[in-house]
Each structure stands twice: as C-alpha cells, then as structure tokens.
Amino acid sequence: MDPRRTRARELVASALTHVETQPARPSCNVVSGPLCACREALRGYLDALGANAPPPLRDRAQGIGRLILDSSPADPPLGNAILQAGRALRSC
C-alpha cells in the first residue's frame, strides 16, 4: 500500500477512536448529531482505505473536523485528530 494511504488509514483510525470514545468521557461537550455524522464519515473513509479505494477527492473529509471544532471548541484534541485525518485523506 502507498505510504500516504497507510498514514491516512492510521490517522483516520485514530480519529475514529477519538470519536467513538468521546461520549464515554465525563466532560463530553460535543453535540451528538455532529458526532454521529463524523463517526459515520470516518468509518466510510476507513473502509474505503482498507479496500484500497479512497473516496473521490470531492468527498474526502470536507469539513468534518471543523464541524466538531465548532460544536465543541473546548475539546480541541478531538477536532485536531479529525483535521489531521482529513488532511492525510485528501493527500492520498
């Protein structure tokens, strides 16, 4: 697999882990709607990368990190993980 895709896969998996563990945290400030949308998008990206078929450029992580950051500016690690995954996904 291309090293960029491998890195994108790692970052998307990490972001997905952040999203999936978010509701379990006692200080959870993220609204559930954006969190669910983000989780579903990341799962789709991870599946596509695993199948070696990344989504078309126009469909790659457009704004999901910003959606989370806007929803919960007090929790930057979650938004940053998603933004990093989005950047890596767009470059693969």
C-alpha positions, 0 to 999 in steps of 0.5 A: 500500500502507498505510504500516504494511504497507510498514514491516512488509514492510521490517522483516520483510525485514530480519529475514529477512536477519538470519536467513538470514545468521546461520549464515554468521557465525563466532560463530553461537550460535543453535540451528538448529531455532529458526532454521529455524522463524523463517526459515520464519515470516518468509518466510510473513509476507513473502509474505503482505505482498507479496500484500497479505494479512497473516496473521490477527492470531492468527498474526502473529509470536507469539513468534518473536523471543523464541524466538531471544532465548532460544536465543541471548541473546548475539546480541541484534541478531538477536532485536531485528530479529525483535521489531521485525518482529513488532511492525510485523506485528501493527500492520498 
